[in-house]
Every structure is written in structure tokens, then in C-alpha cells.
Amino acid sequence: MKQHSKNFRDNKLKIAAIEQTSDRLTGRAGLALFVSYLHQIQLFPLIDKLFGSLRKNKKGIDVFELFKQVLCFMADGTSRHLSYFDQLAMDGGYAGSIETDIKDMASSHRIKRFFNSFSGVRTFLFRRLLQSLFIWRLRIKQPKVIDLGIDTMVMDNDDAECRHGVKPTYKKKKGFQPLQMNWGRLIVDAVFRGGDKHSNHSDTVQKMIEHIVSKIRKQYRPDVPIIIRMDSGFFDQKIFDTCEKLQVGYVCGGKLYKDIISFAQNAASQTWTRYCSGEKDYWEYIEFGSKRGNWDRYRRAIYCRLINGGDQLYLPGCRPDTLIITNIGQGQHIDALLKDAGAAHYLQADGIMGCYHERGSDELANRALKDFGHEQLPFKRFNPNAAWYYSMLLGHFLMECFKEDVAMSVVPVGAYANTVRRRLIDIAGKIVFHSDKMILKVSAACFKSLGLSMLFERCKAAPVIH
């Protein structure tokens, strides 16, 4: 009867006071796995090679150590404010979890000075670093066909203080609009730009394609077929000519000019072919050759219209149609490469439409990056913000690789950063020094449910960057 009495609080279990302890405790024990992974893949020697000269005084903190703390700050995601570094600099438990001596923890002022030291040339080195990591993942996965997406991402800084480069974007918000290239969930190259730079500004896109194609063929495979997906913002013959010169395929959204719409409306019903996208989405399409005013050749065009989206039926003209422009299936060298790679289905209209519809998954890469980092950048000058943005890209890339190489048994590979943080990083731990070894201790329940010993072994066996 006693155990059924309505005593809502057991005096023996009641917390009577809260006191401090000298034990080294941390609430981010999972960062130890992330740091172990970064050391195992040999990231920091590569960073030191590219950015080591930024260190002007041997008395200061090593550049790779500053990068490690910035990457852990972003992986942690507790705060987006640089002042949070001051709090971390006094936390011995956090310092122990990222394998850093407490006296080497950087303050917010040191981080500001570090990023203010970046020039335009220095920030360009981030692109070399991202491209090297991209080649590293290609060598691991060995894809037969490389599908790349190119798009811009608006970073909303509308309510931030005055920032150099913050301009009105097409979304009617003031911010930055970097140009990004992605391979699945990984952003493999980017150009940080002001908000007023439209998708196809200057020759940035052509140069990006030239650089990445050259790197793939020199450092991965010279005969791998490469396909680039783009939306209608990149509808430009100069880009198409660049791709055809480099012998790569492109699948680009076209612009619905009046003559094209009129042609589709007057086309006989029997000339339309049905295509199923997913389980319930049905499209109709018609193929023809398109040659705009100043084009020097005809290019393959596919006009698509949605007739059944899930359980919703659409009549022609009730939903915006889609036009796709491509060089695939026109007898160019990319066709032979695709056939040799066993990917002849790309030559069919269904394969081209399926490839173009994968642009939806390309948008998820931008969403994942914003979930990992933040849109509002902390500095007032352009170059420090560019360096911070590229550091965010680097951290996101490494987090995606960490999920794939280490954490796939705990969180899905497609999980967003906040899921990884809540599930794997936000772990309570105690750091002790025993038998000349630093040991991280966690609760038995956490240790068993997450399989931390197995995850730690995976960290130590992660593939090295080369």
C-alpha cells in the first residue's frame, strides 16, 4: 500500500542543491568522434599546406588548430554568434572533447582577426580544397556517370546590419547569392558573390565547368561521362558551347517563348508520349529541334507538361509547362561515353527527363547547407564573409562524409545536420586521464545504444584524402 500512496516527490531522490565540480565534463562528447575522423582522413596537413602561411607569428595558434575549432563550432551548431567562442574558450570539457589544450582555445577576437586576414586570393584556395575533397570521394565511390548540378543559393541578410556585397536578390531580399556546383548532397565548388549577381553573371559558369571537368579527367578518369544539370537561369548558348567543346552532356531548362508554346499547343495529340515520374506523377512530352535567333546549330528540345500530379489531374495550360534543352542523343561524343559506361538510358527522352527532375534533389543540398550553417554572415567586409562561407561549405562537406563513413548505423545518410547533432553530438561525457591516456567516458546506456566503440573504430579506419 505504501508504494501506492500519493507522495508525488520522494525525499531520498529529491535534488537538494546544485554545486560545481572540478571534473572535466562536456555536453558535446560526440565531437570527439568528428575530430578523430578529421585527423584520420589527414585533413589538417592539407589545410596547413594551403593556409599555413596565414600564421605570421610562431607564438600564435596554429592555423590548422583554428580551422579545427571553427569546424567544430559549426558542427556543434549551438550558436551562430562569434561571441560564443569566448564561452568555449573557458570550457575545459569542450576543449578536451575536441583534443585541444585549454590554453590554445581561441577567443572571438582571435577568430575575427583570423578571418579578417583573408584576401580574395586566399579565399580562392577554399575552392581548391573543396575540389580535392570531391576527387577523394570520387575515388572512393567510383561512379560510372557523374551528375553535377549548378544553381545559385540566396542567403537572406535582409535584417542584418550593413554588409559589403549584400544586394537585392531575385527573391526580393537583400543578401548574397553564391553560385554553387553540387554532386548529390555534396557541394563541390562555389563562387561567393553579391546578391545582385544573376545566375549566369559574366563567364563564371563557363570557368567553373572548365575547371571541374579538367580536374575530374586528370585526377579521376579521362573517359568518365559527365552530365551537368541547370535551370532556365543558365539558358545561354555560351554555356552550351563550353559543354560541347569539353564533350560533356548538359540538361538545361529552356525558356518558354511564344513560338515554342504555340508549337506545343498546335501539336497533334498522337505526337505526345506519356512518361511516369515516381509512382503517381504522369507527364506528356514532345520532342523537336530548337534553334534560337543567334544559335549556330539545332539542339534537342523536350517540351513537358504535367497531366497527373499524385491524385490531382491537370488540364493542359493549368500548370506551368517545362522545356528541356540538351545535347545528349545528338550523336556527340558524350553519347559514346554513356554507352560505354552502360548508361545508354540517358539517351532516351525518359532518361533525360528523369535526369532533369533530379534538380529537386539538388535543391535539398542547399537546404542541408542552411540547416548545417546559417544565412546571416558575421562580418561587415566581403572577404571575411567569403572565408566564413567557404568554411561553412567545408564543414558541411565533412559532416556529410562523416555520416557516410562513420555514422550510417546511427543516423540516415540523408539526415539533416540538426538530427546528427541531437542524436550523435549532444552526448554527456567525462574526460579523465588514466594510465597516461586521455579517456572519454559516457553512460552505459548511451555507449550501448549508439555503439560508440564501433563508431570510434570506424573513425580510425576512415579513408585518407589523397
VMD Tcl script that draws the C-alpha trace (Angstrom):
set ca {
  {0.00 0.00 0.00}
  {2.86 2.33 0.79}
  {4.16 2.37 -2.77}
  {0.70 3.39 -4.00}
  {0.45 6.41 -1.70}
  {0.19 9.76 -3.45}
  {3.58 11.09 -2.44}
  {4.48 12.99 -5.55}
  {8.12 13.52 -4.56}
  {10.49 11.08 -2.87}
  {12.70 12.94 -0.41}
  {15.51 10.46 -0.99}
  {15.56 11.26 -4.71}
  {14.96 14.99 -4.42}
  {17.80 17.23 -5.64}
  {18.57 19.48 -2.71}
  {21.21 21.73 -4.29}
  {23.26 22.39 -7.41}
  {27.03 22.67 -6.98}
  {30.02 22.93 -9.24}
  {32.65 20.23 -9.81}
  {36.25 20.20 -10.93}
  {35.64 17.14 -13.12}
  {36.10 17.71 -16.88}
  {32.55 17.29 -18.14}
  {31.17 18.03 -21.59}
  {27.78 18.04 -23.22}
  {29.28 17.63 -26.69}
  {31.12 14.32 -26.31}
  {30.13 13.33 -29.85}
  {32.52 15.94 -31.24}
  {35.35 13.60 -30.22}
  {34.25 11.23 -33.00}
  {34.12 14.05 -35.53}
  {37.59 15.31 -34.58}
  {39.02 11.79 -34.66}
  {37.58 11.40 -38.16}
  {39.14 14.68 -39.36}
  {42.56 13.62 -38.09}
  {42.28 10.15 -39.63}
  {41.45 11.39 -43.14}
  {44.52 13.69 -42.95}
  {42.55 16.90 -43.47}
  {44.76 19.16 -41.38}
  {48.03 18.62 -43.31}
  {46.13 19.67 -46.45}
  {44.76 22.76 -44.70}
  {48.20 23.65 -43.37}
  {49.65 23.33 -46.88}
  {47.09 25.75 -48.33}
  {46.62 28.23 -45.47}
  {49.64 27.74 -43.20}
  {51.28 30.97 -44.35}
  {48.45 32.95 -42.71}
  {50.24 32.43 -39.41}
  {52.57 35.42 -39.04}
  {53.91 34.71 -35.55}
  {55.03 31.36 -34.11}
  {53.64 32.42 -30.74}
  {50.11 32.32 -32.14}
  {47.80 29.35 -32.53}
  {48.44 27.05 -35.49}
  {46.22 27.67 -38.49}
  {45.02 24.08 -38.58}
  {44.01 24.39 -34.90}
  {41.91 27.48 -35.66}
  {40.25 25.64 -38.53}
  {39.53 22.69 -36.27}
  {37.82 24.92 -33.73}
  {35.78 26.67 -36.43}
  {34.70 23.35 -37.95}
  {33.71 22.02 -34.52}
  {31.85 25.30 -33.80}
  {29.83 24.75 -36.98}
  {29.30 21.02 -36.39}
  {28.10 21.83 -32.85}
  {25.63 24.42 -34.14}
  {24.71 25.73 -30.68}
  {25.23 29.36 -31.71}
  {25.94 31.33 -34.86}
  {27.47 34.26 -32.96}
  {31.24 34.63 -32.75}
  {30.97 35.66 -29.11}
  {30.20 32.01 -28.34}
  {33.92 31.30 -28.85}
  {34.59 33.23 -25.61}
  {32.36 30.82 -23.70}
  {34.01 27.78 -25.30}
  {37.48 29.14 -24.51}
  {36.72 28.71 -20.78}
  {35.19 25.23 -21.09}
  {37.83 22.60 -20.30}
  {35.43 19.78 -21.05}
  {34.70 21.09 -24.54}
  {38.42 21.61 -25.15}
  {39.11 18.03 -24.10}
  {36.39 16.64 -26.39}
  {37.99 18.30 -29.45}
  {41.53 17.32 -28.36}
  {42.73 20.87 -27.72}
  {44.71 22.28 -24.80}
  {42.62 24.83 -22.92}
  {45.35 27.49 -23.40}
  {45.02 27.07 -27.20}
  {41.28 27.71 -27.28}
  {40.62 30.75 -29.45}
  {38.63 33.76 -28.29}
  {36.12 35.55 -30.51}
  {38.66 38.36 -31.08}
  {41.27 35.88 -32.33}
  {38.71 34.32 -34.70}
  {37.79 37.77 -36.02}
  {41.44 38.66 -36.64}
  {41.97 35.33 -38.38}
  {39.11 35.76 -40.84}
  {39.90 39.42 -41.44}
  {43.33 38.32 -42.67}
  {41.79 36.57 -45.70}
  {42.18 38.28 -49.06}
  {40.42 37.44 -52.31}
  {43.30 35.21 -53.41}
  {43.27 33.35 -50.11}
  {39.55 32.61 -50.33}
  {40.10 31.11 -53.79}
  {42.17 28.39 -52.10}
  {39.00 27.11 -50.46}
  {37.79 26.12 -53.93}
  {40.94 24.07 -54.47}
  {40.34 22.38 -51.14}
  {36.71 21.54 -51.95}
  {37.67 20.18 -55.37}
  {40.38 17.98 -53.81}
  {37.82 16.56 -51.38}
  {35.48 15.96 -54.33}
  {38.13 13.90 -56.15}
  {38.73 11.99 -52.91}
  {35.06 10.97 -52.76}
  {35.00 10.08 -56.47}
  {37.91 7.70 -55.97}
  {36.06 6.07 -53.08}
  {32.67 5.70 -54.78}
  {33.91 5.07 -58.34}
  {30.75 6.35 -60.14}
  {30.25 5.29 -63.75}
  {28.45 8.57 -64.57}
  {28.97 11.89 -62.79}
  {25.81 14.03 -62.50}
  {26.57 17.59 -61.42}
  {24.09 20.34 -60.62}
  {24.69 24.09 -60.95}
  {22.49 26.64 -59.24}
  {22.57 29.76 -57.07}
  {21.58 29.96 -53.41}
  {20.14 33.11 -51.88}
  {21.45 33.89 -48.39}
  {18.95 36.21 -46.74}
  {20.72 39.04 -44.86}
  {17.80 41.45 -45.13}
  {17.59 42.24 -41.41}
  {21.35 42.25 -40.76}
  {23.46 45.34 -40.41}
  {25.16 46.80 -43.48}
  {27.29 44.16 -45.18}
  {29.69 44.63 -48.08}
  {28.20 42.77 -51.06}
  {24.67 42.49 -49.66}
  {22.38 43.49 -52.55}
  {18.74 42.84 -53.53}
  {18.23 39.32 -54.91}
  {15.56 37.90 -57.20}
  {13.69 36.74 -54.08}
  {13.23 40.41 -53.11}
  {15.52 40.00 -50.11}
  {18.88 41.65 -49.62}
  {21.71 39.17 -49.23}
  {24.40 37.16 -51.00}
  {23.82 34.85 -53.96}
  {26.74 32.40 -54.39}
  {26.98 30.15 -57.41}
  {27.29 26.50 -56.36}
  {28.01 23.15 -58.00}
  {26.84 20.02 -56.25}
  {27.30 16.29 -56.66}
  {24.33 14.79 -54.87}
  {24.38 16.05 -51.27}
  {27.94 17.38 -51.58}
  {28.69 20.94 -52.70}
  {31.94 20.51 -54.60}
  {32.63 24.04 -55.87}
  {31.27 27.52 -55.29}
  {31.82 31.17 -56.12}
  {30.80 33.60 -53.38}
  {29.04 36.61 -54.94}
  {26.92 39.62 -54.08}
  {23.15 39.40 -54.18}
  {22.77 41.35 -57.43}
  {24.75 38.76 -59.46}
  {22.25 36.76 -61.50}
  {22.65 33.06 -62.28}
  {24.65 33.45 -65.47}
  {26.67 36.51 -64.48}
  {29.79 37.11 -66.58}
  {31.71 33.94 -67.56}
  {31.78 32.44 -64.05}
  {29.73 29.39 -65.01}
  {31.89 28.53 -68.02}
  {35.08 28.79 -65.97}
  {33.61 26.68 -63.18}
  {32.68 23.95 -65.65}
  {36.10 24.07 -67.31}
  {37.97 23.78 -64.01}
  {35.91 20.93 -62.56}
  {35.89 18.91 -65.81}
  {39.67 19.28 -66.14}
  {40.18 18.15 -62.54}
  {37.90 15.13 -62.94}
  {39.59 13.94 -66.11}
  {43.12 14.46 -64.86}
  {42.72 13.09 -61.34}
  {39.86 10.61 -61.62}
  {39.17 9.18 -65.10}
  {39.58 10.74 -68.55}
  {36.71 8.74 -70.06}
  {34.01 9.16 -67.42}
  {30.78 10.70 -68.81}
  {29.86 13.98 -67.09}
  {26.34 15.45 -67.16}
  {25.53 18.93 -65.87}
  {22.01 19.91 -64.77}
  {20.90 23.56 -64.84}
  {17.68 25.54 -64.63}
  {16.48 28.14 -67.12}
  {18.62 30.83 -65.48}
  {21.59 29.27 -67.31}
  {19.87 29.11 -70.72}
  {22.78 30.51 -72.72}
  {24.50 29.33 -75.91}
  {27.91 30.24 -74.45}
  {27.45 27.67 -71.69}
  {26.19 25.10 -74.18}
  {29.19 25.72 -76.45}
  {31.56 25.26 -73.49}
  {29.97 21.93 -72.57}
  {30.05 20.70 -76.17}
  {33.68 21.75 -76.53}
  {34.57 19.82 -73.35}
  {32.50 16.82 -74.55}
  {30.23 16.79 -71.54}
  {26.46 16.49 -71.52}
  {24.09 19.18 -70.31}
  {20.40 19.11 -69.37}
  {19.15 22.67 -69.05}
  {15.77 24.23 -68.50}
  {14.64 26.27 -71.51}
  {12.64 29.44 -71.78}
  {9.05 29.17 -72.98}
  {8.99 31.64 -75.85}
  {5.72 32.33 -77.64}
  {6.66 30.33 -80.75}
  {7.51 27.26 -78.66}
  {4.25 27.46 -76.69}
  {2.32 27.88 -79.94}
  {4.09 24.85 -81.45}
  {3.19 22.70 -78.43}
  {-0.44 23.85 -78.42}
  {-0.88 23.03 -82.10}
  {0.86 19.65 -81.93}
  {-1.38 16.68 -82.69}
  {-2.41 14.64 -79.64}
  {-0.91 11.43 -81.09}
  {2.57 13.01 -81.15}
  {2.66 13.29 -77.35}
  {4.26 10.49 -75.32}
  {3.47 9.68 -71.70}
  {6.19 9.48 -69.03}
  {5.81 8.35 -65.40}
  {7.85 10.24 -62.81}
  {7.60 8.48 -59.46}
  {4.57 6.40 -58.54}
  {1.70 8.70 -59.46}
  {3.16 11.64 -61.40}
  {2.49 11.41 -65.14}
  {3.86 13.72 -67.79}
  {3.34 14.12 -71.51}
  {6.20 15.25 -73.72}
  {7.01 16.03 -77.31}
  {10.48 16.25 -78.92}
  {11.75 18.66 -81.56}
  {14.86 20.59 -82.60}
  {15.30 24.13 -81.28}
  {17.45 26.87 -82.76}
  {17.08 30.30 -81.24}
  {17.89 33.56 -83.03}
  {21.70 33.64 -82.75}
  {22.36 29.92 -82.28}
  {24.65 28.27 -84.79}
  {23.00 24.83 -84.56}
  {19.86 22.95 -83.60}
  {19.71 21.40 -80.16}
  {17.45 18.69 -78.82}
  {14.38 20.07 -77.04}
  {11.79 18.23 -74.96}
  {8.54 20.01 -74.09}
  {6.90 18.51 -70.98}
  {3.55 19.10 -69.33}
  {2.23 17.56 -66.13}
  {-1.12 15.79 -66.50}
  {-1.35 13.93 -63.19}
  {0.44 15.09 -60.04}
  {-0.29 12.48 -57.38}
  {-4.08 12.32 -57.12}
  {-4.60 15.67 -58.85}
  {-5.41 15.78 -62.57}
  {-4.35 18.81 -64.66}
  {-5.71 20.06 -67.93}
  {-3.21 21.48 -70.48}
  {-2.33 25.05 -69.56}
  {-3.44 24.74 -65.93}
  {0.10 24.30 -64.66}
  {3.38 25.82 -65.97}
  {5.00 23.55 -68.54}
  {8.69 22.68 -68.77}
  {11.14 22.89 -71.66}
  {14.41 20.93 -71.56}
  {17.39 21.67 -73.83}
  {20.14 19.07 -74.12}
  {22.96 17.82 -76.34}
  {22.50 14.19 -75.28}
  {21.25 11.89 -78.03}
  {22.54 14.06 -80.89}
  {25.44 11.84 -81.90}
  {28.09 13.79 -79.98}
  {30.98 12.18 -78.08}
  {29.03 12.19 -74.82}
  {26.67 9.60 -76.33}
  {29.53 7.16 -76.89}
  {30.83 7.73 -73.36}
  {27.40 7.00 -71.90}
  {27.04 3.80 -73.93}
  {30.50 2.61 -72.88}
  {29.59 3.29 -69.23}
  {26.43 1.18 -69.51}
  {24.18 4.24 -69.17}
  {22.52 4.24 -72.58}
  {19.16 5.03 -70.94}
  {20.32 8.66 -70.68}
  {19.98 8.89 -74.48}
  {16.23 8.32 -74.30}
  {13.79 11.13 -73.60}
  {12.62 9.36 -70.42}
  {16.20 9.28 -69.12}
  {16.75 12.96 -69.89}
  {13.51 13.95 -68.16}
  {14.40 11.81 -65.16}
  {17.83 13.45 -65.00}
  {16.31 16.94 -65.15}
  {13.76 16.14 -62.45}
  {16.66 15.26 -60.15}
  {17.16 19.01 -59.84}
  {14.72 18.70 -56.96}
  {17.30 16.71 -55.03}
  {19.91 19.35 -55.93}
  {17.78 21.90 -54.08}
  {17.99 19.68 -50.99}
  {21.76 20.23 -50.93}
  {21.13 23.97 -50.44}
  {18.59 23.25 -47.74}
  {21.01 20.91 -45.97}
  {23.73 23.57 -46.07}
  {21.44 26.16 -44.48}
  {20.43 23.63 -41.83}
  {24.10 22.98 -41.09}
  {25.16 26.63 -41.07}
  {23.32 29.93 -41.32}
  {22.38 32.52 -43.90}
  {23.42 35.63 -41.98}
  {27.17 36.04 -42.10}
  {29.03 37.61 -39.15}
  {31.39 40.16 -40.73}
  {30.87 43.52 -42.42}
  {33.55 43.14 -45.10}
  {33.21 40.90 -48.13}
  {36.43 38.82 -47.89}
  {35.98 37.69 -44.25}
  {32.38 36.74 -45.03}
  {33.57 34.82 -48.09}
  {36.10 32.91 -45.95}
  {33.39 32.14 -43.37}
  {31.02 30.97 -46.11}
  {33.66 28.64 -47.58}
  {34.44 27.33 -44.09}
  {30.75 26.53 -43.78}
  {30.87 24.66 -47.10}
  {33.92 22.75 -45.89}
  {32.25 21.82 -42.61}
  {29.09 20.70 -44.40}
  {31.09 18.57 -46.85}
  {32.97 16.88 -44.00}
  {29.79 16.31 -42.00}
  {28.21 14.57 -45.00}
  {31.30 12.37 -45.40}
  {31.32 11.66 -41.64}
  {27.73 10.42 -41.82}
  {28.60 8.16 -44.73}
  {31.89 6.75 -43.41}
  {31.12 6.54 -39.69}
  {27.60 7.31 -38.52}
  {25.37 5.48 -41.04}
  {24.29 2.94 -38.40}
  {23.09 5.71 -36.06}
  {21.60 8.34 -38.41}
  {20.45 8.00 -42.03}
  {22.87 9.31 -44.65}
  {20.21 11.77 -45.80}
  {19.58 13.16 -42.32}
  {19.98 16.90 -41.79}
  {22.65 18.33 -39.51}
  {20.28 19.01 -36.61}
  {19.36 15.32 -36.50}
  {23.04 14.39 -36.32}
  {23.60 16.93 -33.55}
  {20.72 15.78 -31.38}
  {21.42 12.10 -31.93}
  {25.19 11.83 -32.00}
  {26.96 15.03 -30.93}
  {24.92 16.20 -27.93}
  {26.20 13.46 -25.60}
  {27.19 13.94 -21.97}
  {30.71 12.75 -21.21}
  {33.51 12.91 -18.69}
  {37.17 13.25 -19.66}
  {39.70 11.53 -17.41}
  {43.44 10.95 -17.59}
  {44.29 7.35 -16.73}
  {47.43 5.25 -17.41}
  {48.98 8.03 -19.50}
  {45.90 8.09 -21.71}
  {43.08 10.56 -22.15}
  {39.77 8.68 -21.95}
  {36.26 9.90 -22.69}
  {33.60 8.21 -20.56}
  {29.87 8.18 -21.29}
  {26.91 6.43 -19.70}
  {26.49 2.70 -20.33}
  {23.09 3.21 -21.94}
  {24.48 5.76 -24.42}
  {27.58 3.65 -25.10}
  {25.49 0.57 -25.98}
  {22.60 2.22 -27.84}
  {24.88 4.20 -30.16}
  {27.59 1.56 -30.45}
  {30.28 4.14 -29.70}
  {33.13 1.64 -29.66}
  {32.22 0.56 -33.22}
  {31.89 4.20 -34.36}
  {35.30 5.01 -32.89}
  {36.86 2.11 -34.78}
  {35.27 3.38 -37.99}
  {36.82 6.80 -37.34}
  {40.25 5.19 -37.07}
  {39.69 3.27 -40.32}
  {38.32 6.17 -42.41}
  {39.82 6.56 -45.91}
  {42.66 9.07 -46.14}
  {42.48 12.04 -48.53}
  {44.82 11.51 -51.48}
}
mol new
graphics top color blue
foreach p $ca { graphics top sphere $p radius 0.5 }
foreach p [lrange $ca 0 end-1] q [lrange $ca 1 end] { graphics top cylinder $p $q radius 0.2 }
display resetview
